[in-house]
């Protein structure tokens, strides 16, 4: 079902869909679960590291003779769930039909959402950071994310990407500094609660 939706969206004009293998690589590197439900804050963190504007999460379940597809689209820059849909059917062979219907609705939602990219130089640095991460060069990726933040510190997803990488690379003082700046600038931003929890853990690990 996920592959049907992925393929249908990728076939539409104006969309770039991230390869499943790349998504799985980042999930493994960041110690996300590769099975079961993905929470909104995990989706935002993944999207930030992948350079995505939106990320879709969902599940397919069966209870007795009823199959249920649930899906959500999360806007990475804000952490907002911009669309959610649940469909059920009594026959397995209708799952493809339901998936294609959900894909059409998803494309309509994505097309209707305007995106503000801000400082073009900062955006380019962020994209280069994502490319460095894809090339398995996290140190360079982190340096580029930090340059992007220095130029335009008003994009939460760049902060989230940098915080995630700093933690992964065990750069604890830097992760603490970034988390503090994030909460000062975006107290109600995406993943703010999770960042507060992480900051407390980082302070303990750093001996503060």
FENDA-V141538 format. One record per backbone hydrogen bond with DSSP energy under -0.5 kcal/mol. CO is the residue of the C=O (numbers start at 1). NH is the residue of the N-H. If there is no record, write none. Layout:
CO:NH
CO:NH
This chain:
1:5
2:6
3:7
4:8
5:9
6:10
7:11
8:12
9:12
12:15
15:17
19:23
20:24
21:25
22:26
23:27
24:28
25:29
26:30
27:32
28:31
37:39
39:43
40:44
41:45
42:46
43:47
44:48
45:49
46:50
47:51
47:52
53:76
53:77
55:74
57:72
59:70
61:68
63:66
65:67
66:63
67:89
68:61
69:87
70:59
71:85
72:57
73:82
73:83
74:55
74:76
75:78
75:79
75:80
80:75
80:82
83:73
85:71
87:69
89:67
91:94
92:95
94:98
95:99
96:100
97:101
98:102
99:103
100:104
101:105
102:106
103:107
104:108
105:109
106:110
107:111
108:112
110:113
112:114
115:117
119:123
120:124
121:125
122:126
123:127
124:128
125:129
126:130
127:131
128:132
129:133
130:134
131:135
132:137
133:136
137:141
138:142
139:143
140:144
141:145
142:146
143:147
144:148
145:149
146:150
147:151
148:152
152:155
154:156
155:158
155:159
156:160
157:161
158:162
159:163
160:164
161:165
162:166
163:167
164:168
165:169
166:171
167:170
170:172
171:175
172:176
173:177
174:178
175:179
176:180
177:181
178:182
179:183
180:184
181:185
182:186
186:189
189:192
191:195
192:196
193:197
194:198
195:199
196:200
197:201
198:202
199:203
200:204
201:205
202:206
203:208
204:207
